[in-house]
């Protein structure tokens, strides 16, 4: 059992490290924007902290959570939750903004977040 926990922990760390350095262009050529990876802050709710390291402000259009949790059969499942940004959507230059996400009331193993920005 401890080997399984170690394996899941190593897999989660590898997955998070790969996704932390990835930035993707959107598929729709008419809509300009990009995907920025954020950092999940765990608490009663999952929150996503988005950093803007550029010299221009960015506007967050929506943000997505990939939540890995243990299902009722004991296996690991993935849930995706997407939220449209409504308040405080602008992230100033060289600063961060925290966005509220879903409740953290289940058997969450790990979570990733990303934001679609312009």
LINKAZI-V353689 format. One record per pair of residues at least 6 apart in sequence whose C-alpha atoms are under 6 Angstrom apart, sorted by the first residue. I is the first residue (numbers start at 1). GAP is how many residues later the second one is. Records with the same first field share a line. If there is no record, write none. Layout:
I->GAP + GAP
This chain:
20->17
23->12 + 13
24->10 + 11
25->9
26->8
33->84 + 85
34->82 + 83
35->80 + 81
36->78 + 79
37->77
38->10 + 11 + 12 + 75 + 76
39->9 + 10
40->7 + 8
41->6
44->60
45->57 + 58 + 59
46->55 + 56 + 58
47->52 + 53 + 54
48->50 + 51
49->48 + 49
50->46 + 47
51->44 + 45
52->41 + 42 + 43
53->41
54->39
55->38
56->37
57->34 + 35 + 36
58->32 + 33 + 60
59->30 + 31 + 58 + 59
60->29 + 56 + 57
61->24 + 55 + 56
62->21 + 22 + 23 + 53 + 54
63->19 + 20 + 51 + 52
64->17 + 18 + 49 + 50
65->15 + 16 + 47 + 48
66->13 + 14 + 45 + 46
67->11 + 12 + 44
68->9 + 10 + 41 + 42 + 43
69->7 + 8 + 38 + 39 + 40
70->6 + 37
